[in-house]
Amino acid sequence: MKSPLLTLRGIEKRYASVKALGGIDLELRAGESLAILGPNGAGKSTLLRIMAGLAHPTSGTLEFAGGKHDRGQIGYLGHSTLLYPELSARENLIFTGRLYRLDDPAARADQLLAEEGLAEVADRRAGGFSRGMAQRLSIARARVHAPSLLLLDEPYTGLDEPAARRLTSRLQSLSTEGHALALVTHEISRAALLAERAVILKAGSVADRVENEALDEAGLARAYARALEGEA
Amino acid sequence: MNVALAILWKDLVSEWRARDRVVAMLIFSILMAVVFHFALPGSRPEELQALTPGLLWTAYIFAALLGLNRSLALELDNDALAGLALAPGNRGWIFLGKATANWILISLVQAITALIFAIFYGVDLVPALPGLALVVGLGTVGICAAGTLLATMAVRTGFREVLLPVLLLPALFPVLAGAVEGSLAAVQGGSIPFESLQLLIVVDGVYLVVAFLGFDYVLDE
């Protein structure tokens, strides 16, 4: 069995008196895909931001490959695109590449633009992009430094069906290549397609964990419904 | 250092295309010149010469507040600030890039503001230019060092427009003390007091070091 890439132990997050997360334990191994499911307000995005290093847990520990958290090994796609509207698509990626100290950010930017089907609009300002195009560019941004762990918060938002299929295919390839994925989504079918494991959050705690063989769409939907029994 | 240069490039290119920060600061400075013109009717030339450094720095400080607030507010669009926080390595370089971009843009506005004041009040600033440029440049380093750090702290709060002046203005008292004294000496044709330059250099150094080291913490949620 591969060693854990990201390990979370007893992660708690409080905002004043409000408990957003309470005692989350989680392991993610290299090349593994994890789906994080749950209703609105369950703490999925907070958990992902803690995993990314954007938010500090109130208590608990977080290790990357057995050591300190390493932002350089993590790619993150949040609810927002993290893009600069005045820069072109290509400039956005080159800028991000320079933040990650890539040797040739321009070449990497061109490669990613081609992969995301954005080569023809590479020199257009990101501020003029449709939601779907901005989302594709944002996914390219998250991958610019070829991170070993990709954290994706609702990555299918705004994508049309061909772009969503292309993203699924790309994420499957990344997983095959050994990248670990953690995916927050409401779409159980896509979670079942991509992930080997799933955790279902409810009110900031893990309500259920679903492993390998149970992770077909129907099994996951049943587990999700069971975990959320009693929710309004 | 490459990260600082990347941020500097991004901020200057974004401003060149949007032109919102510089234009807003300039309009504000022109309005300040007009307000002072009405507030000080019938002043004699020598009185205006003595008042000009103080008036200039009042305009500089409030225009800078406007620019600094906007500089960080731009990073909130699309949560780009999180994108910066995710970058590996020492976040001090991010501070340095942003502070340098702020210094360049604010300095540009200050140069045009000085020209406007000179025209409005009939003060000949040309002989004072080298000394004035040195003092204003040093003073602006302090404004941008403290301002970039504090604007980053204030930007995620719901009342950033109020919080930044409340935090920044007290921090700028020593900068103002050195800058106004030095500017007055430059405008009156004398040599700039060593104490003014010394104060500005020490305050700049302290603010740069504190902000470089502290930026790592203020970028976190």
HADDOCK unambig.tbl for C-alpha pairs under 7 A between the chains (distance, minus, plus):
assign (segid A and resid 54 and name CA) (segid B and resid 82 and name CA) 6.86 0.50 0.50
assign (segid A and resid 54 and name CA) (segid B and resid 85 and name CA) 6.79 0.50 0.50
assign (segid A and resid 54 and name CA) (segid B and resid 86 and name CA) 6.73 0.50 0.50
assign (segid A and resid 54 and name CA) (segid B and resid 220 and name CA) 6.11 0.50 0.50
assign (segid A and resid 54 and name CA) (segid B and resid 221 and name CA) 6.43 0.50 0.50
assign (segid A and resid 55 and name CA) (segid B and resid 220 and name CA) 6.29 0.50 0.50
assign (segid A and resid 55 and name CA) (segid B and resid 221 and name CA) 5.18 0.50 0.50
assign (segid A and resid 71 and name CA) (segid B and resid 86 and name CA) 5.94 0.50 0.50
assign (segid A and resid 71 and name CA) (segid B and resid 87 and name CA) 6.46 0.50 0.50
assign (segid A and resid 71 and name CA) (segid B and resid 88 and name CA) 5.22 0.50 0.50
assign (segid A and resid 72 and name CA) (segid B and resid 87 and name CA) 6.53 0.50 0.50
assign (segid A and resid 72 and name CA) (segid B and resid 88 and name CA) 4.82 0.50 0.50
assign (segid A and resid 80 and name CA) (segid B and resid 78 and name CA) 4.94 0.50 0.50
assign (segid A and resid 80 and name CA) (segid B and resid 79 and name CA) 5.84 0.50 0.50
assign (segid A and resid 81 and name CA) (segid B and resid 78 and name CA) 5.39 0.50 0.50
assign (segid A and resid 82 and name CA) (segid B and resid 78 and name CA) 4.91 0.50 0.50
assign (segid A and resid 82 and name CA) (segid B and resid 79 and name CA) 5.15 0.50 0.50
assign (segid A and resid 82 and name CA) (segid B and resid 80 and name CA) 4.15 0.50 0.50
assign (segid A and resid 82 and name CA) (segid B and resid 83 and name CA) 5.61 0.50 0.50
assign (segid A and resid 83 and name CA) (segid B and resid 78 and name CA) 6.07 0.50 0.50
assign (segid A and resid 83 and name CA) (segid B and resid 80 and name CA) 5.99 0.50 0.50
assign (segid A and resid 84 and name CA) (segid B and resid 80 and name CA) 6.91 0.50 0.50
assign (segid A and resid 86 and name CA) (segid B and resid 14 and name CA) 5.30 0.50 0.50
assign (segid A and resid 86 and name CA) (segid B and resid 17 and name CA) 6.54 0.50 0.50
assign (segid A and resid 87 and name CA) (segid B and resid 14 and name CA) 6.58 0.50 0.50
assign (segid A and resid 95 and name CA) (segid B and resid 6 and name CA) 6.30 0.50 0.50
assign (segid A and resid 98 and name CA) (segid B and resid 3 and name CA) 6.32 0.50 0.50
assign (segid A and resid 98 and name CA) (segid B and resid 6 and name CA) 6.30 0.50 0.50
assign (segid A and resid 99 and name CA) (segid B and resid 3 and name CA) 5.31 0.50 0.50
assign (segid A and resid 99 and name CA) (segid B and resid 87 and name CA) 5.91 0.50 0.50
assign (segid A and resid 100 and name CA) (segid B and resid 87 and name CA) 6.10 0.50 0.50
assign (segid A and resid 100 and name CA) (segid B and resid 88 and name CA) 6.50 0.50 0.50
